[in-house]
Amino acid sequence: MTKLIRIAVDAMGGDYAPEEIVLGAVEGARQYGCEIFLVGDEARIRESLQKSPGWERLPIQIVHASETIDMHDQPGAAVRRKKDASVVVTARLVKEQKCDVAIAAGHTGAAVASALFGLGRIPGIERAAIATVIPNLRGRTVLLDAGANVDSKPKHLVQAAIMGSIYAEFVLGIDKPRVGLLNIGEESTKGNEQALATYPLLHDLKTIHFIGNVEGRDIMAGTVDVVVCDGFVGNIVLKTSEGLAKALMQLVRESIVQGGYLAKLGGLLIMPAMRKLKKKLDYAEYGGAPLLGVNAGFMICHGSSKAKAITSAVRSATEFYEQRVLEHIRENLMMEGMANDSKDNSQ
């Protein structure tokens, strides 16, 4: 018999936990044939499960956790203090090899801290990075770091480039992903000290297809497959693109409503195309963003994730595990001479 992929899900993280998280995880188990471990308050999880008929026939287990980490908690201190917090227990299940991949929504800092403290980093990786998929005119672009580290050194961006290229190739199916360094201009002589120091390091890598500096507009144009920057810039780019997508959809709706008869008629005609566009721009379609660099698959979801987004995250988690992303990252680090087994990567 084929072994089911075991996915630990923090059922208590996010604005709509536990109900939406539980419903999404159950649907993920149903669609993708994996085993789900729901972590959190057992009574509340069971109550939410009752709203998903037929869950008893699925490979779903509940792992009780008595604590949660709130948005106002300081991530590192909370993870160390609340040993039985749901996100901490979620990471521990993977650390103890009771599960293969983890999914967490809600407090991003707590999720990152739990993954780093609980799982450690891949030898050769000094900073983990959140890799977020952004839709563009031609397909999808992987942006990293999207917020795990607000300050990064050039070597951290190099490590992120290697990991992002692997993810784009093996999970998104992009052949020879084009990797670009986010900058204020295409010329190699432009940028701040960080960008100027990073450019030659990326240029010298053997395992990625580095195309040079790229600008913010290149992300949406689809002329680059992987964009590398520090988490401060990356998170601003991500939130700006999310806000712009919502604003554009709202402007189109308002123009139709406020227009005359012809505008309303035109709105009806373009409705199918608008639905497709909305689906393409919806973060829920892409599920979780992997925290690349830790010693296991760890998917981080949007704090406002509902059931659909969690189901998509389950899909992403299964793809991450099936495509052996960690193994490919380790192989490429060795090829670049960057693997360092002697360094303590536990934090």
C-alpha positions, -999 to +999 in steps of 0.1 A: +000+000+000+011+035-008+020+055+023-002+086+028+015+119+032+009+131+067+002+168+072+000+186+105-024+216+104-025+243+131-062+245+135-061+275+158-042+300+137-059+326+116-088+350+117-114+322+111-100+294+132-108+268+139-139+263+117-126+274+084-092+258+090-108+225+099-132+226+069-104+234+045-082+206+059-110+180+057-116+190+021-079+187+014-078+152+028-108+143+006-093+158-026-056+149-023-057+116-004-035+126+025-037+121+063-045+152+083-035+159+119-056+188+133-037+205+162-055+226+188-084+227+212-099+192+208-134+203+218-135+232+194-120+211+166-146+183+170-174+209+170-160+223+137-157+187+122-194+182+127-200+208+100-182+186+075-203+154+068-183+123+062-151+134+079-152+102+100-144+082+069-113+102+062-078+097+077-081+126+101-067+127+137-069+154+164-039+163+184-049+184+215-029+216+222-039+236+252-024+270+242-024+294+213-002+323+203-020+356+198-012+383+173+001+406+201+026+380+214+062+385+207+070+355+184+103+342+198+094+346+234+059+331+229+073+301+211+098+294+239+072+301+267+041+283+253+054+248+247+019+235+241+008+262+217-009+248+186+017+261+161+046+248+183+030+213+186+024+214+148+061+219+142+070+193+168+049+166+150+071+171+120+103+172+140+093+138+156+085+124+122+049+118+131+040+141+102+058+150+069+047+186+063+032+214+084+006+241+076+000+272+098-021+303+093-023+334+114+008+348+133+035+346+106+063+355+131+052+327+154+050+302+125+085+311+114+099+309+149+082+276+156+096+262+124+131+275+130+133+264+167+115+231+162+129+220+129+162+238+124+177+249+091+191+230+062+229+229+065+243+258+044+212+280+049+216+308+074+182+325+069+149+308+059+127+327+034+090+328+026+084+320-010+051+336-022+036+329-056+023+361-074+002+357-106+014+377-137+005+382-173+022+350-184+019+327-154+034+329-120+064+345-103+079+333-070+088+362-047+112+356-018+117+367+009+081+377+015+086+386+052+106+361+072+137+384+075+135+422+072+173+425+071+193+402+048+229+400+038+240+393+002+248+356+011+212+352+024+198+365-009+220+340-027+207+312-006+171+323-013+178+324-050+189+288-050+159+277-030+134+298-050+147+284-083+142+248-070+107+255-059+098+272-092+112+242-111+099+213-092+066+225-077+055+251-103+069+231-132+089+260-147+118+247-168+151+266-161+135+294-141+147+329-148+160+344-115+162+381-110+175+405-083+149+431-074+164+465-080+157+501-091+172+495-125+185+467-148+221+479-149+245+459-127+259+492-113+226+503-098+211+498-064+220+501-027+250+484-011+231+452-006+221+449-043+256+458-055+272+432-034+246+405-042+247+408-080+282+393-086+275+365-062+243+355-081+261+359-114+287+333-103+262+306-093+262+275-114+228+260-104+205+289-113+196+309-145+204+344-133+191+371-157+204+401-137+185+430-120+148+433-125+124+460-116+090+458-099+071+460-131+088+428-144+070+408-117+036+415-132+048+414-168+060+378-163+095+384-176+110+368-145+101+335-127+119+341-094+125+375-078+149+378-049+149+406-023+150+410+015+118+404+035+112+441+042+110+449+005+093+416-004+065+420+021+058+455+008+057+443-028+034+415-018+009+436+002+010+463-026+002+438-053-027+423-032-041+457-026-038+467-062-056+436-074-085+443-050-087+479-060-087+471-097-116+446-093-135+472-072-130+499-098-143+478-126-174+468-105-181+505-097-177+516-133-203+490-144-227+499-116-224+536-121-225+534-158-256+535-180-275+507-198-247+499-221-222+496-193-244+472-174-250+452-206-212+451-211-207+440-175-229+410-181-210+401-212-176+402-195-187+385-163-172+351-173-138+368-180-141+387-147-146+355-128-115+339-144-095+371-136-107+371-100-098+334-096-063+341-110-057+370-086-072+352-055-044+342-030-067+314-019-060+296-052-023+293-043-027+282-007+003+284+016+037+299+009+066+276+018+091+286+044+122+275+025+154+267+043+140+247+073+145+210+076+110+201+065+081+213+045+063+242+064+036+261+046+026+295+059-009+307+051-025+342+050-040+353+083-074+357+067-074+323+051-107+305+048-114+269+039-106+273+002-071+287+010-064+258+035-075+232+009-051+248-016-023+248+011-029+210+015-024+206-022+008+227-021+021+207+009+016+174-009+034+188-040+063+200-019+067+166-003+062+146-035+087+167-055+114+162-029+121+199-027+144+196+004+165+170-013+170+191-044+179+221-023+205+201-004+219+188-037+222+223-052+239+237-021+265+209-023+271+217-060+277+253-051+300+243-023+277+259+003+266+229+023+280+231+058+272+201+080+294+213+109+275+245+116+248+245+142+215+251+123+191+244+152+180+281+154 
